[in-house]
Amino acid sequence: MSFRAITATLLLRDEYIGTLALVPAWPQQCLVVAIAVSVRGDDGRAAKVRDRFAREVFPFLERTSSRPPPDLY
């Protein structure tokens, strides 16, 4: 899933594009991993960074513990 987000404060406005992955981890639980890249006036560059991360990192995500985390959010 890809997204576009804008942050704004009194002094700064910034735009990001990103993507996220949901990985089944434990019964009735999943792991959410996301990346957001600042656009900084160049949508094409930000999209390439986002797409490369999704292509080179997301396929290798794996659960490293057989037990779920003790705290749930």
CYANA upper distance limits for C-alpha pairs under 8 A (distance plus 0.5 A):
  1 MET  CA     19 THR  CA      6.00
  1 MET  CA     20 LEU  CA      6.16
  1 MET  CA     21 ALA  CA      7.46
  2 SER  CA     17 ILE  CA      7.88
  2 SER  CA     18 GLY  CA      6.10
  2 SER  CA     19 THR  CA      4.67
  2 SER  CA     20 LEU  CA      7.13
  3 PHE  CA     17 ILE  CA      6.18
  3 PHE  CA     18 GLY  CA      5.77
  3 PHE  CA     19 THR  CA      6.48
  4 ARG  CA     15 GLU  CA      7.85
  4 ARG  CA     16 TYR  CA      6.19
  4 ARG  CA     17 ILE  CA      4.87
  4 ARG  CA     18 GLY  CA      6.85
  5 ALA  CA     15 GLU  CA      6.29
  5 ALA  CA     16 TYR  CA      5.65
  5 ALA  CA     17 ILE  CA      6.76
  6 ILE  CA     13 ARG  CA      7.62
  6 ILE  CA     14 ASP  CA      6.21
  6 ILE  CA     15 GLU  CA      4.90
  6 ILE  CA     16 TYR  CA      6.73
  7 THR  CA     12 LEU  CA      8.44
  7 THR  CA     13 ARG  CA      6.11
  7 THR  CA     14 ASP  CA      5.79
  7 THR  CA     15 GLU  CA      6.86
  8 ALA  CA     12 LEU  CA      6.25
  8 ALA  CA     13 ARG  CA      4.75
  8 ALA  CA     14 ASP  CA      6.99
  9 THR  CA     13 ARG  CA      6.78
 14 ASP  CA     38 SER  CA      7.69
 14 ASP  CA     39 VAL  CA      8.23
 14 ASP  CA     40 ARG  CA      7.93
 15 GLU  CA     38 SER  CA      6.42
 15 GLU  CA     39 VAL  CA      6.13
 15 GLU  CA     40 ARG  CA      7.65
 16 TYR  CA     36 ALA  CA      6.41
 16 TYR  CA     37 VAL  CA      5.77
 16 TYR  CA     38 SER  CA      4.89
 16 TYR  CA     39 VAL  CA      5.75
 17 ILE  CA     36 ALA  CA      6.05
 17 ILE  CA     37 VAL  CA      5.97
 17 ILE  CA     38 SER  CA      7.18
 17 ILE  CA     39 VAL  CA      7.20
 17 ILE  CA     46 ALA  CA      7.35
 17 ILE  CA     47 ALA  CA      7.52
 17 ILE  CA     50 ARG  CA      7.90
 18 GLY  CA     34 ALA  CA      7.68
 18 GLY  CA     35 ILE  CA      5.88
 18 GLY  CA     36 ALA  CA      4.57
 18 GLY  CA     37 VAL  CA      6.43
 18 GLY  CA     47 ALA  CA      8.48
 18 GLY  CA     50 ARG  CA      6.46
 19 THR  CA     34 ALA  CA      6.22
 19 THR  CA     35 ILE  CA      6.25
 19 THR  CA     36 ALA  CA      7.24
 19 THR  CA     50 ARG  CA      7.24
 19 THR  CA     54 ALA  CA      7.80
 20 LEU  CA     32 VAL  CA      7.41
 20 LEU  CA     33 VAL  CA      6.06
 20 LEU  CA     34 ALA  CA      4.57
 20 LEU  CA     35 ILE  CA      7.00
 21 ALA  CA     32 VAL  CA      6.29
 21 ALA  CA     33 VAL  CA      5.84
 21 ALA  CA     34 ALA  CA      6.86
 21 ALA  CA     58 PHE  CA      7.40
 22 LEU  CA     30 CYS  CA      6.84
 22 LEU  CA     31 LEU  CA      6.20
 22 LEU  CA     32 VAL  CA      5.24
 22 LEU  CA     33 VAL  CA      7.14
 23 VAL  CA     30 CYS  CA      5.92
 23 VAL  CA     31 LEU  CA      5.55
 23 VAL  CA     32 VAL  CA      6.94
 23 VAL  CA     61 LEU  CA      8.16
 23 VAL  CA     62 GLU  CA      8.41
 24 PRO  CA     29 GLN  CA      7.08
 24 PRO  CA     30 CYS  CA      4.92
 24 PRO  CA     31 LEU  CA      6.87
 25 ALA  CA     29 GLN  CA      6.46
 25 ALA  CA     30 CYS  CA      5.32
 25 ALA  CA     31 LEU  CA      6.54
 25 ALA  CA     63 ARG  CA      6.57
 25 ALA  CA     68 PRO  CA      8.34
 26 TRP  CA     30 CYS  CA      7.01
 26 TRP  CA     66 SER  CA      8.36
 26 TRP  CA     67 ARG  CA      8.11
 26 TRP  CA     68 PRO  CA      6.74
 35 ILE  CA     50 ARG  CA      7.63
 35 ILE  CA     53 PHE  CA      8.42
 36 ALA  CA     50 ARG  CA      7.81
 37 VAL  CA     46 ALA  CA      6.30
 37 VAL  CA     49 VAL  CA      7.76
 37 VAL  CA     50 ARG  CA      7.09
 38 SER  CA     46 ALA  CA      7.12
 39 VAL  CA     43 ASP  CA      5.96
 39 VAL  CA     45 ARG  CA      8.10
 39 VAL  CA     46 ALA  CA      5.86
 42 ASP  CA     46 ALA  CA      6.97
 43 ASP  CA     47 ALA  CA      6.53
 44 GLY  CA     48 LYS  CA      6.74
 45 ARG  CA     49 VAL  CA      6.85
 46 ALA  CA     50 ARG  CA      6.66
 47 ALA  CA     51 ASP  CA      6.46
 48 LYS  CA     52 ARG  CA      6.47
 49 VAL  CA     53 PHE  CA      6.71
 50 ARG  CA     54 ALA  CA      6.78
 51 ASP  CA     55 ARG  CA      6.54
 52 ARG  CA     56 GLU  CA      6.39
 53 PHE  CA     57 VAL  CA      5.95
 53 PHE  CA     58 PHE  CA      7.66
 54 ALA  CA     58 PHE  CA      5.67
 54 ALA  CA     59 PRO  CA      8.16
 55 ARG  CA     59 PRO  CA      7.35
 56 GLU  CA     60 PHE  CA      8.09
 57 VAL  CA     61 LEU  CA      7.32
